[in-house]
Amino acid sequence: MIMVTGANGQLASLTLHELAGRGVPAIGGSRTPESGQRALDFDRPHSLDLTGIATLVLVSAGYAEDDRVITRHRAVLDAATRDGVGHVVYTSLTGAGDHLGFALAHRGTERMIEAGGFGWTILRNGLYAELFGALLTWTPDGVESAFGDGALAAVARADLAAAAAVVASDPAAHDGRIYDLVGAPVTATDVADRLGVTHRAVGLGEYRARLLADGALLPFQPPMLTSIASGVRHGFLGGTGPDLARLLGRPPVDPLTVAATAAAATRP
């Protein structure tokens, strides 16, 4: 049996949908399980139950500070070892993102997985096209961002879910592999042009100040988001690679269309 963690999240739910479409038996795990799912709370290590799970798709529990994320991942990996899980598929971060403010938790988790004693595959996911579009801010004259003229090799979330399903369906064929799953380069100006508006670049200092003034954000989020903007702006996240298309067996979804759709959805 395959289990996908974070089952009610967007990436995990899409992965479960892909597996179902392939006729592959799978179950979701969640801290708030719905019907047919298994309770799985990484913050309660003694409650974790992975009995009967042959392949675990570990969707990163990255919505926290690094120490908490790594502690959560260590708990589920310890449970995987204890309960005899044969293979772990981990949704990590693209290798081009080592400078990003949330990379450490991913690389730390990769180390734990490689030392875990089970089979493993690491999916180094590029940043979502949906996120790129959603991070553009609407103004009366168009959109603005701190991305400057830089490009992001953005990837549709659905493509990453499909890639995870491919690997989880036949984990032995991908044992010990690290895949860098990035898409095609997209700029903020590309998105603005697709929407028929103009793009204005703002400085990183102004962007960080806005984030810090946003009372809805958690403390770790402003530096995380600023690191993404800086990485795109300065050309660190635009590189492409063949792994995604090879795993999918088809061309990836056009990330510009996905990013533009996400940006349009936030238009006032």
N, C-alpha and C positions, 0 to 999 in steps of 0.2 A: 504494500500500500504506500502511496505517496501522500505526504502531508505538506501543505503550504501554510506557512505562518503568516500572521497578520491578515487573516482571511477576509476581513471586512474592509481592508484598505484597497486602494485603486489598483496597484500593481498585482497584489495577491489575488484579488477577485478576478482580474483579467486572466491571470495564469490558470486559475481553476477553471475558468470558462474555456480556455484553450485546451486544457487536458480533457475536459468533458467532450469537447468537439472531436477529439482524437479517439474517444472511447477508452481512455485510460482512467482506471479507478483512482480517485484522489479524494482527500478530505482536507477541510480547512481547520486551522487552529487559531483561536482568538481569545483574548482576555474577556471579550463580551460575545460568547458564541451564540450563533443563531442555530436554528434547527438543522441537524445533520453535521454540525461542527463539534470539535472537541475543545474543551476549555484549556487554554494555554496562556498562563500569565508569567512572563519572564521575571517579574518582580517577586514571585513566590516560588523559588527554586524547588522546594520540597513537594510542590503540587504538580510539577511537570511530569507528564505521562506520555512517553513516546513508544510504548509497547506496541508491537505489530507494525511499526513504520519501517519500511525498507529504505525509502529515499525521503529525505527532508529538504524541502526548498525553504531555506532560511532567508526571508525577506527582512532586510536590515531594520532593526528597531531604533532608527537613528534620530528620533525626535526628542533629543535630550542632550545633556553635556556628555563629553567623551567618556568620563569614568562610569557614568550610569549605563551608557550604551554597551561598553565593553563588559561590564558586570552582567548585564542582561544576556548578552551573547554567550559569555562563558557559562552561564547557568544552563542555557538550552543545549550547548555543546556537551557539557558534562552529562546532561540527561541523555543525549544521543549516544554517548559512549556507554553509559550504564545500561540503557535499554536495547542495545544491539542494533542501532541504525547502521545500515550498510554504506550509505552514501549521503553526503551533504552538498547541496547546491546553494551557493551564497550569492546574493545580489549585492555586489560591491560597487566601487566607484572607478570610473575610467582612469587608466594610468596617467593620463595627462592632467589629472586633478590632484596630484600629490601636494600641491601648494594650497589647496582649498582649506577653509577653516573646519571642515568636517571630515578630512581625509584620514586623520589619525585613527579614528575608531574603526574605519574600514580596514586599514592596513593591519591594525592590531588583531582584528577578527580573522583576517586571512592567515596570520601566523598561527593563531590558535587552531584553525581548521586544518592547516597543513600538518600540525603536530598531533591531531586528534586520534589517529589510529584507524580512521574509516576512509573509504573512498571519498573524493571530493572534486568538485568543479567550481571555479570562481568565475562569475559573470561580472566583469568590470563595466558597469552600465554607464553610458554617457548621460549627460543631463537632459531632462525631458524637454521636448519641444513645447509641451503644454506650459511648463514652468517659464520658459523663455518668453513666450507670448504674454503670460499673466504678469510678468515683472515689468512690462511696459506700462507707464502711467499716462492716463489720458489727460489732455489739457484742452482748452477751447480751440487751440490751433492744430491739434494733432496728438502725437504721443512723444514722450521723452523717456530717457533712460540714462544710466551711467555706463552703458556698454560701449559708447563711442562708436568707432567704425569697425570694432572687432567682430569676429565671427565665432559662433558656437556650432560645433558639429552635433547639432541637436538630433534627438531620436524620439520617435513616437512611443509613448508608454505601451501601446498595444504591441508594437514590435518587440519590445523587451520582454513582455509577457509571453509572446509566441516563442521567443528564443529560449526562455526558461522552461517552457513546456516541452520543447524539442529535447533539451538535455535531460530533463527529469523522466521523460518517456523511455530513454535508453541510456542511463547514466554510465554504464560500463564503457560505452563508446567514447565518453568524454572524460574519463577518469584522469585526474592529475592535470587537467587543462585549465588554462587561464585565457578567457576570451575578452577582448576589448571591444565593446559593443557601442560604437559611435555611429552617428549618421552623417548627413551632408552639412556643410557650413551654411549658416544662416546669420544675417546681420539684422540689427534693429531697423536699419533703413529698408532692407528687403521686406520686412514685415509691414512697415509703414506704407511702402509702395503698393503692396498687395491690398492694403486697406484703403488706398487712395488718399492718404494723409501725409503730413510731413513728420520727420523725426528730429527732435532736438536733444543733443547730448548735454548732460549735466556732469559736473565734476564729482569725484569720489567723496570729497569732503562734504559737499552738499547732500549727496545721497546718504552717507552715513548719518549725518545730522537729522535727516528726515526719519530714518529708521529708528534712531534713538528716541525721537520725539513721539513715535508711535506706541502708545500705551498697550496695544494689543499684542505686541511681539514679546517673546520670551528673551531673557538676557543673552542667550547664545546665538540668537537669530540675526541681529544686526551685523556682527562680524562675519557670520557665515554668508549672508547675502552680499555684503561688500566684497568678500573674497571672490565670489562668483563674478560680480561685475568687473573687478580688477583683472581677473583671469581672462575674461572674454575681451575686455578693452585692450589688453596688452598682448593678445595673440597666442595665449597658451592653450586654448580649448577648441581650436578650429581644425585640428588634424583629423584626417579620415583613416579608415582601415577596412579590410575585407571581411572581418569575422562575422559581422551581423548578417550580411547578405548570404554568406556561406551557410550559417546555421539555419537561416530561414528558407534557403533554397529559392529565393525570389528577391527582387529589389525591395529595399525598405520603403515604407510609406514616406511620401514627401513631407519633410519636417516643416517646410515653410508654410504649407497649407494648414498643418496642425497648429503651428505657432500663431498664425494669423487668426484662426478660428478661436483660439484661447484668448487672444487679445481682444477680438471683437466682442467676446462674451462679457468682458468687464467694462465695455463702453457705457458711459452714463446715458 
